[in-house]
Amino acid sequence: MSENATTTEALRPHAEDAFAHELKALAAVDDRPRPARWKLSPWAVATYLLGGTLDDGTVVTPKYVGPRRIVEVAVTTLATDRALLLLGVPGTAKTWVSEHLAAAVSGDSTLLVQGTAGTPEEAIRYGWNYARLLAHGPSREALVPSPVMRAMAEGMTARVEELTRIPADVQDTLITVLSEKTLPIPELGEEVQAVRGFNLIATANDRDRGVNELSSALRRRFNTVVLPLPESADAEVDIVARRVDQMGRALDLPAAPEGLDEIRRVVTVFRELREGITDDGRTKVKSPSGTLSTAEAISVVTNGLALAAHFGDGVLRPSDVAAGILGAVVRDPAADRVVWQEYLEAVVRERDGWKDFYRACREVTA
């Protein structure tokens, strides 16, 4: 199978593959100054993320729906020698923005370290091919570079996802990389020096369990950009509809606009429970233990579309999203179920035009 065929069949292509036509069109019209080894100028990178129509008529789809200044600050940070930390509660598109920034700047979003409680120091620095190490001793040939080391040597953008999930002593491996722009290799008496174009994007949140606070020394090496939750229901509906449509095309699901009413309903429920008050400001409601993020709304709607496609008539209906909403809201079987039932009876039951939704939710809740 050819490389193009493999990319086409990928369930979730990398950003630089999925939006290759947009990146190519931007590069063709981009006549502004580009930092060393950048594929696009900062203006073009921001346009790629925020969307727009180019002079040749090419439509660049928005990758991030939010304040323009946030994107401009993030892009500008990457053009300096400061690393970028994208901070926000779960579901604020930190990973999504990180991937697209790397794709637009370096043309490669795959130099990635996924942070977990078990991430070792080698994932950030380097490891060894132990067969070669035992046979010939320490050497460059036996060394296995990390994504960060590769980015330093090639002038690329590295990504560290969920930085605060990485143990604190492993996090601090980045201090020398970010301050001195070098990565020592004491076993060889050498070091890797970052070449121009290198930078690093990290993502983090302080709401999930298992978070390890960043040391003040490490935090100082980053310029922090906070990604907020969508300001309005319309903005959140737009985000959910766009992402569901993109995911649905890959899964051959019905077009999202056919279920726009249900998308808006899911978003309304999530926002009201998240904020503890109804949209009209008249009724206070209890909030469940979960985050009820935009990402979770996308998951609920995508699963609902799959149900509609395979077990319904292809149109998203209340019965398709009810179970998904219940699963997202009720994380604590005891406390959250009470919160959900009170919200159903006090808000959903009384809302005009929501009778079918109320019945579907009551059915799965019972």
Buried (B, 14 or more C-beta within 10 A) or exposed (E): EEEEEEEEEEEEBBBBBBBBEBBEBBBEEBEEEBBEBBBBBBBBBBBBBBBEEBEEEBEBEBBBBBEEEBBBBBBBBBBEBBBBBBBBBBBBBBBBBBBBBBBBBBBBBBBBBBBBEEBEBEBBBBBBBEEBBEEEEBBEEBBEBBBBBBBBBBBBBBBBBBBBBBBEEBBBBBBBBBBEBEBBBEBEEEEBEBBEBBBBBBBBBEEEEEBBEBBEEBEEBBBBBEBEBBEEBEBBBBBBBBBBBBBBEEEEBBBBEEBBEBBBBBBBBBBBBBBEBBEEEEEEBBBBEBBBBBBBBBBBBBBBBBBBBEEBEEEBBBBBBBBBBBBBBBBEEEEBBBBBBEBBEBBBBEEEEBEEBBBBBBEBBE
